[in-house]
Amino acid sequence: MNGAHRAGYVVDIFANRRRVKKPDVPMVLALPGPVLAQLPYPKVVTQASRILENHFLRSVQPGEIAYLWPAASLRAHRLLHERGIPIVLEGINTRMASARKILDAAYEDFGIEPSHGITDERIAEEEEKYHYAQAIFSPNRHVESALAGSPLEDRILPSSYGVDIKKASPPRDYPDKKSLTFMFCGYACVRKGMHFLLDAWQNISGPHRLQIVGKVEPIIAERYATLLNSDRVELVGFVDDVHRYFAQADAFVMPSLEEGGPQVTYEAAVHGLPIIASPMGASRLGDEAGTMLIVEPSDRNAFVDALEQVIRSAELRYAIGSRARECVPYFDWDAVGARRAEQLQTTELLAL
């Protein structure tokens, strides 16, 4: 919410810990200081979250808005509702009830038991949280459509995620090349459509390379061991700074099956990469004409054709890469934060 703060709105952030540069916005931490921030998070998260929530509940006052992310407890939602504090939620992914249907089908098609962790209990908790909220930020139109039939279906604040455009690399050339590097960034798993990408990649000829920046789901590593261990794929693993990989790649692929608004798509755009994305992976940037090729990843022929189009045509790489870079400043974090704060100030939903 730095953007909201810089735009003149009063914002206070409550978080368990901070491991990056201190933002401009006032911040309250359950684990302050560099030593506590480095503690193994799984061992401290439960206690830190309890401490933080209690501090937050004591701090929020009538006339203020409680802007909650999914990790906030059901207890916190209930108590805020009882106090008459307006609650705004963040739809980081699609509604769990919808997401489970998508992922159950994906895992069934892949021939294994689902490992997404979305249980009946988690779905019920989310639905109850919806009941207490006045509005929800939606980072893409798929999140909006998944909310149909929920208590929030008419209380949606369309928004997006964003990117720090100051991290952009210099404008790139798009020369004809015999070998291109296609980059994927994130957890290479069934949910992200990695199996569809690898199926398509096996049909791509020539010296081109698929670079996977992030960890690989064990079942994907097992099923595709031969391809993943070949010279046609580079396994980079988890890295702290992805921007140097975006700057060096030739194209970006995001075939996700279930998403909110993947930040990596905006990061690819800020580096001028031609993007191939699924409808979920396209984010709000994909709503802008000419910014990427959007394909249904389960359609192998269409997926292969999109990859081959990017390989064949430097003109296409230039057209969609430069168009994405042209549009991405609208999604700079400062601009996104300022727009979100204005939505909270002007929406009639919070007067309900």
Secondary structure as GFF3:
##gff-version 3
##sequence-region A 1 352
A	DSSP	alpha_helix	2	6	.	.	.	ID=ss1
A	DSSP	beta_strand	13	15	.	.	.	ID=ss2
A	DSSP	beta_strand	27	29	.	.	.	ID=ss3
A	DSSP	alpha_helix	33	37	.	.	.	ID=ss4
A	DSSP	alpha_helix	41	59	.	.	.	ID=ss5
A	DSSP	beta_strand	66	68	.	.	.	ID=ss6
A	DSSP	alpha_helix	74	83	.	.	.	ID=ss7
A	DSSP	beta_strand	87	90	.	.	.	ID=ss8
A	DSSP	alpha_helix	96	110	.	.	.	ID=ss9
A	DSSP	alpha_helix	120	132	.	.	.	ID=ss10
A	DSSP	beta_strand	135	138	.	.	.	ID=ss11
A	DSSP	alpha_helix	141	146	.	.	.	ID=ss12
A	DSSP	beta_strand	156	158	.	.	.	ID=ss13
A	DSSP	three_ten_helix	165	167	.	.	.	ID=ss14
A	DSSP	beta_strand	181	185	.	.	.	ID=ss15
A	DSSP	alpha_helix	194	201	.	.	.	ID=ss16
A	DSSP	beta_strand	209	213	.	.	.	ID=ss17
A	DSSP	alpha_helix	218	223	.	.	.	ID=ss18
A	DSSP	alpha_helix	225	228	.	.	.	ID=ss19
A	DSSP	beta_strand	233	235	.	.	.	ID=ss20
A	DSSP	alpha_helix	243	248	.	.	.	ID=ss21
A	DSSP	beta_strand	251	254	.	.	.	ID=ss22
A	DSSP	alpha_helix	263	270	.	.	.	ID=ss23
A	DSSP	beta_strand	275	277	.	.	.	ID=ss24
A	DSSP	three_ten_helix	284	287	.	.	.	ID=ss25
A	DSSP	beta_strand	293	294	.	.	.	ID=ss26
A	DSSP	alpha_helix	300	312	.	.	.	ID=ss27
A	DSSP	alpha_helix	314	327	.	.	.	ID=ss28
A	DSSP	three_ten_helix	328	331	.	.	.	ID=ss29
A	DSSP	alpha_helix	333	346	.	.	.	ID=ss30
A	DSSP	three_ten_helix	349	351	.	.	.	ID=ss31
###
